[in-house]
Amino acid sequence: MFKLREFEPPKRTQIAIKNMFIIMAYTLTITLFLAINYYYKRYVFFAEHISNLGSMDTLNSPPNTFSMIIMIVGFGINSALMLSVAIIYFVKRKELKGAIVKGSLAIILAFGATGIAIPLDHPQLRILHLVGAACFIGGFAAFNAYLQITSSYRKIVKKEADNSKADTIWDITLSFIVIAVLVIYFVTFALDQLGIGTTWHLGPIFQKIVVFIEVLALYFIDNKDV
């Protein structure tokens, strides 16, 4: 977290936005740990999707009330944070580069978080949950990739003096990692849905890897690129 009073706009706005993303990362982490703790049974980390934590009822088991409420509240908070980020981008579009694209991606993230808050096993709204999960994970990766690509452009094309070759290589590498892991996750998710490769539970494993890498990538992005 960064103190805003130490900087002048537009950097103050950029740092405020990054702080909101960091709060989202903290909220996401706390939500998942609490939901796992109150899950109706022992959560199999490498075999179950995150969405399972927010299910309403379980067949022949006690209701999953506490874990479901934690997921609803946690992702509801993250949805509000991302909607706030989108509003800031649109309001400050003349000050911040790429604000329209970033604001649009933040709206996708807000919608995605709202979708995940809907229980996976809701009979009428299941499709919204699935679309929301795809939007949240895909939107997060797209936002990260956009920041990394624009950062690389600034360092390679504009050749800013305050950036080293190592920083540029790191940005490019991180961009490829985020995109590659996201593609692998969607492939493994599709295979799981088709009943192929379910023995290894590749979907749930890569889902968590994607979330971890996206949070890590956002942490390392420069404030001036947010």
N, C-alpha and C positions, 0 to 999 in steps of 0.2 A: 504494500500500500504506500502511496506517495502523498505528501502534504501539498495541498493545492496553493496555499498562500505563497509558496516559494517561487511560483512561476506566473508568467503573464499569458493572457490569451494569445493565440489559440491553444498553446501547449497546456494551459490549465484545463481546458475542455477535454483535450486528448487524455490527460492523466485521469480526469474524472471518469471518462468512459472506461479506461483500462481498470480503474479501481472497481467499477461496477461489474466488469467481467471477472475480476478476481473474487469479488463477493459471490458471484454466481458459482464460481468453481468451489468455494468454501461451502456454499449452501448445497450444491450437488453432492459433495463428499459427505457432509453431515447427514443429508437426507438418506443416502444409500446405506450408510453405516447403521443409522437408527432403524431403517426399514428392514434391514437384514436381521437386526437384533430382535425385532418384534414380529418377524415373519412367523406364520403359523406352524412352520416346521423348520428343520435344519436346512438352511439355504445352501445349495450346492453351487459354489461360486463359479466353477469352470464348466458347469453343465446347464445352468438356468439363465435365461435372459433377464435383464434388469426389469423388464415389464412384468414379470411374474410377481415382483414385490408389491405391485399395486393392484393385484387381482382382488375381486370382491369376496367371492366364496370359493371354497375348494370342495371337490367331490369327496363325500364321506369323511370330512374333516371339519374342525372348528372354523368359523368365519375368520377371514384375514383382515379384520376391521382396523386394528392399530397400524399395521404396516401400510394399508391402503390409505388411511388418513395422512400418514407421514408423507407418502408419495404425492398426494394431492396438494398438501400445504407446501412442500418443498419445491415441487415443479411449478406451482402457482406463483410462488415468490420469484422464481427464475423467469417465468413468463413476464411478470410485471417489470423486472429489471431490464429484460431485453426490449420490451416495449418502450421503456424510458430511454434506453440507448437510441432506439430508432427515432424517437421524437427529438432528442438532442441533435442527432445527425441532420435531420431535416430542417430544424430551426437554425442550426449553425452551418448550413450547406455552403454559404459564401466564404466561410473561414476555413473549413476542413476539406482537404482534397479527397475526391471520391466519396463524398458524403452520401450521395443518392444511392450508390451501389451498396455502401456499408449499411445505410439505414434500411434498405430493402432486405438485405441479408439478416439484419437484426429482427425485422418483422417475421421473417421465416422462422428464426430461432424462437421468437415469442409464441408463434402458432405451434411450433413443434413441442415446446415445453407444455403448452396447454393440452395438446393431444396426449402426451405421455401421462399427464395428470388424470386423464380418463381411464378407468379400469380396463385392462385388456379383455376381460371376460364380460364386459357390458354387452348385452344382447343386441342393442340397436346402435351403439356408438363404437363398436370394436374397430370399424374401418377408420374412424377418426384417430383412434389410438395408434394404429399401424402407420397411417400417413404422418401423424405427428412425430412418431419416433424416427421415421425416415427424414423428415424435415429438420428435426433437431440435430441429429448426427450429421446428416449431409450439409445442413446449413452451417453448422459449427466448422466443419472441414472446409467448406467453401469460403467462409469468412477468414479463417486462418490462411488458406491458400492465397486469397486476394491480398491480405496484408503482407505475406511473405513475397509474393510476386512484385508488388509495388515497391517493397523495400529493396528487392534485388534490382529493380529498374532504377531506383534512385541512386544506388551505389555503383551500378555498372555503367549505365548510360550517362547519368549526370556526373558521375565520378566525384562525389563529394569528398572533400579532403579529410574529413573526420572519420572516414571509414577505412578499415584495413581489408586486405584481400581475404583474410581468414573470416571476417564478418560476412563478406559476400558469399563465400563458399558455404558457410554455415546456413545462411538464409536459403540458398538454392537447395541444399541437402535436406533441410527441414521441410521445404515445400514438397519435394518428391516423396518424403517419408509420409507426410500427412495424406497426400493424394493416394499413394500406393496402398497404405493400410486401409483407407476408406474403400477402395475398389475391392480389395481382398475380403473385407467384411461383407459387402453387399453380395459378392459371389458366394461366400460361405453361408450367408443367410438364405440365399436362394436354394442352395444345395440342401440345407437343413429342411426347408419347407417342402422340398421334393422328396425328402426321405433318403437323400444320398449323403453319406459321410457322417450321419448322425452319431455313429459310435464314438467319434472323436470330439463331438460337441464344438465344432469349429466356430459356429455362429456366435454363441455366448462368449467364447474366449476372445474372438476378435472384436466383439462389441465393446468389451471392457478395455481392450488395448487401444481401440480408436479413441474412446473417451479420455483415457489417460494421456495419450500422445497429443490430442487436441488441446487439453488444458496446459500441458507442458509447453507446447509450441506457442500458445498465447502468452504465457508468462515471459518467454524470451524475446517477444517482439519489441522493437524500440517504441518508446512513447510517441515519437514524431510520426510513426507510421500508422497509429491507431486512428 
